[in-house]
Amino acid sequence: MIRLAAVSIAALLAACGPGVAQDPAPGAPVETRPANAPDQRPAFEGQTRAPGVRTEAALTHAVVASGLVEPWGLALLPDGNWLVTERPGRLRLITARGQVGEPIAGLPAVDARGQGGLLDVVVSPGFAQDRLVYWSYAEPRDGGNATSVARGRLSADATRIEDVQVIFRASPTFDGTMHYGSSLAFGRDGSLFVTTGDRSVPQMRPQAQDLGSHMGKTIRINADGSVPADNPFVGREGALPEIWSLGHRNMQGIAVAGDEVWTIEHGTRGGDELNLDRAGLNYGWPDVAYGIEYRGGQINAGLTQKEGTVQPVYYWDPVIAPGGMTFYQGAMFPGWNGNLLIGGLGGKHLARLVLENGEVVGEERLLTDLGERVRDVAVGPDGAVWVITDEENGKLVRLSTEG
């Protein structure tokens, strides 16, 4: 078992379940439900059920736009407007005032069955010059589907995507409808990180440990889809060179802070994980996991630690079913700078995690009164927090201080 030590970043810069109320007493964990695996013990203090914290400022939220159909990804444009994906296959521009545009033309077809469809969206670090937009999606293929990433140029009037190129195709193709991942984030060096899922079904799970498969991996590619020469498995026989790390279940959130890459993934009944995601490391799934099977009973041999695998920085049991995440950096909530904000789908809240020296020392649950599945989160130019909710009548919501 490997435990990672991390430098403090405090100064830097889809599942189901019941909603959870805010912590009942200062310092008490915000989670009060019994664990699904009560006999499991964390590997170190604070790895789960961190002390509850509370934001002192008065908060308010406003629904800026509604009527979105299962929105999935959220990306800020330099002009303060937003790109939002809808899982059935539509990309829309929504102004900061809430005007929802018609679907942007030019995107390829998606396989929108089950958890598939149009997934995450990010804009190029040089968008002001190149107007490039990147998105992940479940791509229909002969014999099934798999996660793919494409890019294209947003037209000057923002009505269409031009010069579309598919820059990454996960393999193998599989005829299923679950666990595609998939979140996107640019590294400080301009490389693009892509998260994938294990495709859920028992016969596919072992591929999360297989370096000849993209399933259950964090991927790192260059912005044009080529492979960075310093990827950890470049040149290794039988290993796909795009792989950054392995042993993941279904990662739907990724965030970069300086040189650190953080990912978050869905567990089964228990075992949602936050990981400091480092090159070449093995995060254990499905050989090592917290929680239990959906049907009950232990996962494989029931191991929560194993030599050669990395422990999560934090885990939840029961799950919150995490969506997208971002590091907060802004003027509106200066006490949050360096904190992680995480969408809670099953938990129907926005989680705020306080990090110190690479460990979680506090947890707060926000937007609990919204009562909707929080899919993705981003920070606006003024420091307000924006989220989208994964519903048939999905919403774009702005969280800010009162007044």
C-alpha positions as CSV (number, residue, x, y, z in Angstrom):
1,M,0.0,0.0,0.0
2,I,1.4,3.4,-1.0
3,R,0.3,6.6,0.7
4,L,1.1,9.8,-1.1
5,A,2.4,12.9,0.6
6,A,1.4,16.1,-1.0
7,V,2.4,19.7,-0.9
8,S,-0.3,22.0,0.5
9,I,-2.3,23.7,-2.3
10,A,-4.2,26.0,0.0
11,A,-2.5,29.0,-1.5
12,L,-2.8,27.8,-5.1
13,L,-4.7,29.6,-7.4
14,A,-23.3,9.6,-12.0
15,A,-25.2,7.4,-9.4
16,C,-28.1,7.9,-7.0
17,G,-29.0,8.3,-3.3
18,P,-30.9,10.4,-0.8
19,G,-30.1,14.1,0.0
20,V,-28.1,14.8,3.2
21,A,-28.7,17.7,5.6
22,Q,-26.0,20.1,6.8
23,D,-23.9,19.1,9.8
24,P,-25.9,19.2,13.0
25,A,-23.1,20.5,15.2
26,P,-19.9,22.5,14.6
27,G,-17.0,20.1,13.9
28,A,-19.2,17.0,13.6
29,P,-18.9,15.1,10.3
30,V,-21.6,16.2,7.8
31,E,-22.3,12.5,7.0
32,T,-24.6,11.0,9.7
33,R,-25.9,7.9,7.8
34,P,-24.4,4.5,8.8
35,A,-21.6,3.1,6.6
36,N,-22.4,0.4,4.1
37,A,-19.2,-1.4,5.2
38,P,-19.1,-0.6,9.0
39,D,-16.2,-3.0,9.6
40,Q,-13.9,-1.3,7.2
41,R,-11.4,1.1,8.7
42,P,-9.7,4.1,7.0
43,A,-6.0,3.7,6.3
44,F,-5.2,7.0,8.2
45,E,-7.0,9.5,10.3
46,G,-9.2,11.9,8.3
47,Q,-9.5,9.7,5.2
48,T,-13.3,9.7,5.6
49,R,-15.9,11.7,7.6
50,A,-13.7,14.8,8.1
51,P,-14.9,17.4,10.6
52,G,-17.8,19.6,9.3
53,V,-17.0,23.2,8.6
54,R,-19.4,26.1,7.9
55,T,-19.1,29.2,5.7
56,E,-19.7,32.2,7.8
57,A,-20.8,34.5,5.0
58,A,-24.5,34.6,4.1
59,L,-25.0,32.7,0.9
60,T,-27.7,32.9,-1.8
61,H,-28.3,31.1,-5.0
62,A,-30.2,32.1,-8.1
63,V,-31.4,30.0,-11.0
64,V,-30.0,31.7,-14.1
65,A,-31.3,29.3,-16.7
66,S,-33.6,26.3,-16.7
67,G,-35.1,23.9,-19.2
68,L,-31.8,22.1,-19.9
69,V,-32.0,18.4,-20.6
70,E,-29.6,16.4,-18.5
71,P,-26.7,19.0,-18.7
72,W,-23.3,17.4,-18.1
73,G,-20.4,19.7,-18.7
74,L,-19.8,23.4,-18.0
75,A,-17.1,25.6,-19.4
76,L,-16.5,29.4,-19.0
77,L,-15.7,31.5,-22.1
78,P,-13.5,34.5,-21.9
79,D,-16.5,36.8,-22.4
80,G,-18.2,35.5,-19.3
81,N,-20.7,33.3,-21.1
82,W,-20.9,29.6,-20.7
83,L,-20.8,26.5,-22.8
84,V,-23.0,23.7,-21.5
85,T,-23.4,20.2,-22.8
86,E,-26.7,18.3,-22.7
87,R,-26.3,14.5,-22.6
88,P,-28.6,13.7,-25.5
89,G,-26.0,15.4,-27.8
90,R,-26.5,19.1,-27.7
91,L,-24.0,21.9,-27.0
92,R,-25.4,25.3,-26.0
93,L,-24.1,28.7,-25.3
94,I,-25.8,30.4,-22.2
95,T,-25.2,34.0,-21.5
96,A,-24.3,35.2,-17.9
97,R,-27.8,36.7,-17.9
98,G,-29.4,33.3,-18.7
99,Q,-30.3,33.5,-22.3
100,V,-30.1,29.9,-23.7
101,G,-29.0,29.6,-27.3
102,E,-30.1,27.1,-29.9
103,P,-28.0,23.9,-30.2
104,I,-24.6,24.7,-31.7
105,A,-24.2,22.9,-35.0
106,G,-21.4,20.6,-36.2
107,L,-21.0,18.1,-33.4
108,P,-20.7,14.4,-34.2
109,A,-23.3,11.8,-33.3
110,V,-23.3,10.4,-29.7
111,D,-24.7,7.2,-28.2
112,A,-27.0,8.6,-25.6
113,R,-28.3,5.4,-24.1
114,G,-27.9,4.8,-20.4
115,Q,-25.1,7.0,-19.1
116,G,-23.7,7.7,-22.5
117,G,-24.0,10.8,-24.7
118,L,-22.3,14.2,-24.9
119,L,-20.2,14.5,-21.7
120,D,-17.6,17.1,-20.7
121,V,-16.5,20.3,-22.4
122,V,-13.4,22.5,-22.0
123,V,-12.0,25.4,-24.0
124,S,-8.4,25.7,-25.2
125,P,-6.1,27.6,-22.9
126,G,-5.5,29.8,-26.0
127,F,-9.2,30.1,-26.8
128,A,-9.0,33.9,-27.3
129,Q,-6.7,33.2,-30.2
130,D,-7.6,29.7,-31.6
131,R,-11.3,29.4,-30.5
132,L,-10.8,25.7,-30.0
133,V,-13.4,23.7,-27.9
134,Y,-12.8,20.1,-26.7
135,W,-15.5,17.7,-25.7
136,S,-15.8,14.0,-24.6
137,Y,-18.6,11.8,-25.6
138,A,-19.8,8.2,-26.0
139,E,-19.0,7.5,-29.6
140,P,-21.1,5.0,-31.5
141,R,-18.9,2.4,-33.2
142,D,-19.1,-0.9,-35.0
143,G,-19.7,-3.4,-32.2
144,G,-20.7,-0.9,-29.5
145,N,-19.3,2.4,-28.3
146,A,-16.5,3.9,-26.2
147,T,-15.4,7.3,-24.8
148,S,-13.9,9.6,-27.4
149,V,-12.6,13.2,-27.4
150,A,-13.0,15.6,-30.2
151,R,-12.1,19.2,-30.8
152,G,-13.3,21.9,-33.2
153,R,-13.3,25.7,-33.7
154,L,-16.3,27.7,-32.4
155,S,-17.5,30.0,-35.1
156,A,-17.3,33.8,-34.5
157,D,-21.0,34.0,-34.0
158,A,-21.0,30.9,-31.7
159,T,-23.6,29.0,-33.8
160,R,-21.5,26.1,-35.0
161,I,-18.3,24.0,-34.5
162,E,-16.0,23.8,-37.5
163,D,-13.0,21.7,-38.5
164,V,-14.0,18.8,-36.1
165,Q,-11.3,16.3,-35.3
166,V,-11.5,13.2,-33.1
167,I,-8.2,13.3,-31.2
168,F,-8.7,10.3,-28.9
169,R,-10.6,7.1,-29.0
170,A,-10.6,4.8,-26.0
171,S,-10.3,1.1,-26.7
172,P,-11.6,-1.5,-26.7
173,T,-15.1,-0.8,-28.1
174,F,-17.8,-2.4,-25.9
175,D,-21.5,-2.8,-26.4
176,G,-22.7,-1.3,-23.1
177,T,-24.3,1.8,-21.7
178,M,-22.4,2.5,-18.4
179,H,-19.2,4.0,-17.0
180,Y,-17.7,6.1,-19.7
181,G,-16.1,8.6,-17.3
182,S,-15.4,11.3,-18.6
183,S,-14.0,14.6,-17.5
184,L,-11.4,16.8,-19.2
185,A,-8.8,19.2,-17.9
186,F,-5.7,20.9,-19.3
187,G,-2.5,20.7,-17.4
188,R,-0.2,23.7,-16.9
189,D,2.0,22.4,-19.7
190,G,-0.9,22.4,-22.2
191,S,-1.4,18.6,-22.1
192,L,-5.0,17.3,-21.9
193,F,-6.1,14.9,-19.2
194,V,-9.1,12.6,-19.9
195,T,-10.7,10.3,-17.4
196,T,-12.5,7.0,-18.4
197,G,-14.6,4.5,-16.7
198,D,-14.4,0.7,-16.4
199,R,-17.7,0.1,-18.3
200,S,-19.3,-1.3,-15.1
201,V,-20.1,-4.9,-15.9
202,P,-18.1,-7.6,-14.1
203,Q,-16.4,-8.9,-17.2
204,M,-15.0,-5.5,-18.0
205,R,-13.8,-4.5,-14.5
206,P,-10.4,-6.3,-14.8
207,Q,-9.5,-4.0,-17.7
208,A,-9.0,-1.2,-15.1
209,Q,-5.8,-3.1,-14.2
210,D,-4.8,-3.9,-17.9
211,L,-2.3,-1.5,-19.5
212,G,-3.5,-2.7,-22.9
213,S,-6.9,-1.1,-22.3
214,H,-8.0,2.5,-21.8
215,M,-10.8,1.4,-19.5
216,G,-10.6,2.7,-15.9
217,K,-7.6,5.0,-16.6
218,T,-6.6,8.6,-16.5
219,I,-5.3,9.5,-20.0
220,R,-2.8,12.2,-20.9
221,I,-2.5,13.4,-24.5
222,N,-1.2,16.5,-26.2
223,A,-3.8,19.1,-27.4
224,D,-3.6,17.6,-30.9
225,G,-4.1,14.0,-29.6
226,S,-0.5,13.0,-29.9
227,V,1.2,11.3,-27.0
228,P,3.6,13.2,-24.7
229,A,7.0,11.7,-24.7
230,D,7.2,11.8,-20.9
231,N,4.0,9.7,-20.3
232,P,4.9,7.0,-17.8
233,F,4.2,3.9,-20.0
234,V,5.7,5.2,-23.3
235,G,7.9,2.4,-24.7
236,R,6.6,-0.3,-22.4
237,E,5.6,-3.4,-24.3
238,G,1.9,-4.1,-24.2
239,A,1.0,-0.8,-22.6
240,L,-1.0,2.0,-24.3
241,P,1.2,5.1,-24.3
242,E,-1.7,7.5,-23.5
243,I,-2.2,6.0,-20.0
244,W,-1.3,8.3,-17.1
245,S,-2.6,6.1,-14.2
246,L,-4.7,3.0,-13.8
247,G,-7.0,1.2,-11.4
248,H,-10.0,3.6,-11.5
249,R,-13.7,2.8,-11.5
250,N,-15.7,5.6,-13.0
251,M,-14.1,9.1,-12.9
252,Q,-16.4,12.0,-13.7
253,G,-14.4,14.8,-12.2
254,I,-10.8,16.1,-12.6
255,A,-9.1,19.3,-11.5
256,V,-5.6,20.6,-11.9
257,A,-3.8,22.8,-9.3
258,G,-0.3,23.8,-10.4
259,D,1.5,20.5,-11.2
260,E,-1.0,18.4,-9.2
261,V,-3.8,16.4,-10.9
262,W,-6.8,15.4,-8.8
263,T,-9.5,13.0,-9.8
264,I,-12.7,11.8,-8.2
265,E,-14.6,8.6,-9.0
266,H,-17.8,6.7,-8.2
267,G,-17.7,3.8,-5.8
268,T,-20.4,1.1,-5.5
269,R,-22.3,1.1,-2.2
270,G,-19.6,3.2,-0.5
271,G,-16.2,3.9,-1.8
272,D,-16.4,7.2,-3.7
273,E,-12.8,8.3,-3.9
274,L,-10.8,11.5,-4.2
275,N,-7.3,10.8,-5.5
276,L,-4.1,12.8,-6.0
277,D,-3.5,11.3,-9.4
278,R,0.1,10.8,-10.2
279,A,1.9,9.4,-13.2
280,G,2.3,5.6,-13.4
281,L,0.5,4.8,-10.2
282,N,-2.2,2.2,-9.6
283,Y,-5.3,3.2,-7.6
284,G,-6.4,-0.3,-7.0
285,W,-9.8,-0.9,-8.6
286,P,-11.2,-3.6,-8.7
287,D,-8.7,-5.4,-6.5
288,V,-8.9,-2.8,-3.7
289,A,-11.9,-0.7,-2.8
290,Y,-13.9,0.7,0.1
291,G,-17.7,-0.1,0.3
292,I,-19.6,-3.2,-0.8
293,E,-21.2,-4.5,-4.0
294,Y,-24.5,-3.0,-5.1
295,R,-26.1,-6.4,-4.5
296,G,-24.4,-6.6,-1.1
297,G,-21.3,-8.5,0.0
298,Q,-17.6,-7.7,-0.3
299,I,-15.9,-6.5,-3.5
300,N,-13.6,-9.3,-4.7
301,A,-11.6,-10.3,-1.7
302,G,-12.8,-7.3,0.3
303,L,-9.4,-5.7,0.5
304,T,-9.1,-2.0,1.2
305,Q,-5.2,-1.9,1.1
306,K,-2.7,-3.8,-1.0
307,E,1.0,-3.3,-1.6
308,G,1.6,-1.5,-4.9
309,T,-1.7,0.4,-4.8
310,V,-2.4,4.0,-3.7
311,Q,-4.9,4.9,-1.1
312,P,-7.4,7.6,-1.8
313,V,-6.9,10.9,-0.1
314,Y,-10.5,10.8,0.9
315,Y,-13.5,8.4,0.5
316,W,-17.2,8.5,1.2
317,D,-19.3,5.7,2.6
318,P,-22.2,6.0,1.9
319,V,-21.6,7.7,-1.4
320,I,-22.3,11.2,-2.6
321,A,-22.0,10.1,-6.3
322,P,-19.5,12.8,-7.3
323,G,-19.8,14.7,-10.6
324,G,-17.4,17.4,-11.8
325,M,-15.0,19.3,-9.5
326,T,-12.8,22.4,-9.5
327,F,-10.4,24.2,-7.2
328,Y,-11.8,27.5,-5.9
329,Q,-9.8,30.6,-6.6
330,G,-11.7,33.9,-6.4
331,A,-12.4,37.2,-4.6
332,M,-16.0,36.5,-3.5
333,F,-15.1,33.7,-1.0
334,P,-11.5,34.3,0.0
335,G,-11.7,31.8,2.8
336,W,-12.3,29.1,0.1
337,N,-9.2,29.7,-1.9
338,G,-7.5,26.3,-2.5
339,N,-10.6,24.4,-1.5
340,L,-12.1,21.7,-3.7
341,L,-15.7,22.1,-4.9
342,I,-17.4,18.8,-6.0
343,G,-20.8,18.2,-7.5
344,G,-22.9,15.7,-5.6
345,L,-25.3,13.8,-7.8
346,G,-26.8,11.3,-5.4
347,G,-26.1,13.6,-2.4
348,K,-27.9,16.5,-4.2
349,H,-25.4,19.1,-2.9
350,L,-22.2,20.9,-3.6
351,A,-19.4,19.6,-1.5
352,R,-16.6,21.9,-0.3
353,L,-13.4,20.1,0.9
354,V,-10.8,22.0,2.9
355,L,-7.3,20.7,2.1
356,E,-4.1,21.0,4.2
357,N,-0.9,19.3,3.3
358,G,-2.7,17.1,0.8
359,E,-5.3,15.9,3.3
360,V,-9.0,16.7,3.8
361,V,-9.4,18.5,7.1
362,G,-13.0,19.8,6.6
363,E,-16.2,19.2,4.6
364,E,-19.2,21.4,4.0
365,R,-22.4,20.6,2.0
366,L,-23.8,23.6,0.1
367,L,-26.9,24.0,-2.0
368,T,-28.7,21.3,-0.1
369,D,-31.9,23.4,-0.3
370,L,-31.8,23.2,-4.1
371,G,-32.7,19.6,-4.0
372,E,-31.2,18.6,-7.3
373,R,-28.4,16.5,-8.6
374,V,-25.4,18.8,-8.9
375,R,-23.5,17.6,-12.0
376,D,-20.7,20.1,-12.6
377,V,-19.2,23.2,-11.0
378,A,-17.1,26.2,-12.1
379,V,-16.0,29.6,-10.8
380,G,-17.0,32.8,-12.6
381,P,-14.9,35.9,-13.2
382,D,-16.1,37.6,-10.0
383,G,-15.6,34.5,-7.8
384,A,-19.2,33.4,-7.8
385,V,-19.7,29.7,-8.1
386,W,-21.8,28.3,-10.9
387,V,-23.3,24.8,-11.1
388,I,-25.5,22.8,-13.5
389,T,-28.0,20.2,-12.2
390,D,-28.5,16.9,-13.9
391,E,-32.3,16.8,-14.3
392,E,-34.8,16.6,-17.1
393,N,-35.4,20.3,-16.3
394,G,-31.7,21.0,-15.6
395,K,-30.6,24.4,-14.3
396,L,-27.7,26.7,-14.4
397,V,-27.3,28.1,-10.9
398,R,-25.2,30.9,-9.5
399,L,-24.0,30.7,-5.8
400,S,-22.9,34.0,-4.3
401,T,-22.8,36.1,-1.2
402,E,-25.9,38.0,-0.3
403,G,-26.1,41.7,-1.0
